Amino acid sequence: MTVFLHMLHLELRRALRDANTLLYIGFPVFAYPFMFWAGIEGLIYVQQAHERETWLVAVEAPALVEVLDSPPVRAVPGTLVDLDAGRLDALVDVDAEGAVRIHHRAGSARSRAATEAVEEALAEHRTDLRTKAAERLGVPLYTLRSEATDDPSRQLMWFLALLIGMLAPATLVISATYPTIELFVVERDKGTLETLMTSAVDRVKLVGARMIVAAGLAWVASMANVLALGLTLWHGAYLVVERLQDVPFVLSPSFLAVPPVLAGGALVTTAVLAVLFSVARTFREAQMIFSAAAFVLLAPSMVSVFACMEDFSRDLAPWPLFHTSTLAFDALRGQLVATDLLVGLATDGLAVAVLLGGWHVVFGLDRLVTGIGRPAWVDRLTGET
Amino acid sequence: MIEVDGLTKVFPGPVTAVDGVSFRADRGEVFGLLGANGAGKTTTLRMLVTLLAPDGGTARVNGHDVVREPEAVRRSIGFLSVTTGLYERLTARELLVSFGQLQGLPDARARAERLIERFGIGPFADQRCGRLSTGMKQKVSIARSLVHDPPVLVLDEPTVGLDVLVAQTFLQAVEEARDEGRCVVYSTHIMSEVERLCDRVAIIHEGRIRHAASTAELVAEHGSVEAAFIARVTAC
């Protein structure tokens, strides 16, 4: 046990003295607020720019010319040829069945903005017509409004939980990649590996210590991601959505389950990456492997988009990485079921044990550390021998 | 102390890198493994230190089989090669203490301090290894290989790339290790080092031991180790 702790200490010290590792962990703290700020500023700029614009629209329906010829729309003569050539922003006509069509260029932001302005003007006109018709007939005109019955603060949390849950596996994969490469691969083309492998360190302790440090750093980085993302979205929601400004922010105590859920996910992700990188001899080769495997590793994130929205939490509880999303989602929105959490953490542990234990039985842990004995096809693929 | 019998290694290709190598090295002796580049020296030594698994033959280090008792073998050896690296983000002192602790030494710090003093590492002991000069690094490397006081030292071309003064210090350390009763296996293609250090020599060529004798016998027979080496290798 003492040797294991010394091994852990050595690996942790090595990793934490690497500026890139610290950058990895600290990056999201600055990145998300900056991205949010830049996004909002960009939107405001575009909105203000559009407010100053006049949209040139050809109206081939005489009855609508008066309706549409008011700022920001200006009715001008023109044809579809002019629209294609960019001399018009939109063209309005009426088909044989009486439907008003707005022709526009989908690939032009300007044309899309003009279409929105036309739609807005026509919608207002249609409401006027209906109101007048209802008055003539002497019937009350009703309006339609859907209202959610659950607490607005729960609605807010549902939205935040959904976004964070969806992104959780992706943040784990991204966070685990660098420390796993750094701890398992980088020293394969340096002399430090033979120093280590010729010392009497038990291989299980060696791999265990590396796994814990790599997964631990991945966990810290993913927690930083989730925290920074959560705070940015929360602040952003209050800032952008006016109706949320009076809604209290209520965080369910079950959010405390998020750190263990991410810890389980970090262990599984690190184990999968360590096995994948067992055929890499250099940082570059590990990057190549990650590029190829990224789509597979990010699949849980994609699947969980639907799983979270459709409440498939229970169905995904036994599936490592996939349940990282749904458990985090449930924990944040305050609907976590304890058995789901326990099943999730147990299957994470089982997945790591099966993956690394199976590797040990079939190939031996030495190969996980040294990369020696990789298949010949990898040599051919990388051009190395 | 080291008994090698019919050791063989075949790499995919297939390429027979080591072909039935046998030799024996004893306590208090420097045994030289002499060969040109690609002769099989490094592969042989890597099998001895358990970095590579042999495909045939046996090897015992300090009574332990390299295949069946790799951990006991590792406890008995200190290994150093031309490519041996140091963790660049650790200081020399941290590195020595860490490796002592990993070897299970109860007094790793005290042992590290003794080695720091012995090899004159003190002035740069608290500098990170990545910032040390080649000579400083090699001093730290040999101290690291001795940190657990191993009875066997396996040195694979350890002076390649060192300047004369550092190499001298290094060779002196090897002599001291021998005088302390350690068994040293020393692989090199530098003949002057062989003549100075080695008690016995095996000439290896194309994966096979072509000749084994005491250094004195080789010099008596051919005038120098270099002449003996050339005569044996060209005769193959």
Interface residues (C-beta under 8 A of the other chain):
Chain A: T2 V3 H6 M7 H9 L10 R13 R14 R17 D18 E187 K190 G191 T192 E194 T195 M197 T198 S199 A200 V201 D202 T370 I372 A376
Chain B: P12 V49 T50 L51 L52 E71 A72 R74 R75 I77 F79 S81 T83 T84 G85 L86 Y87 R89 L90 E94 S98 F99 Q101 L102 Q103 G104 R144 H148
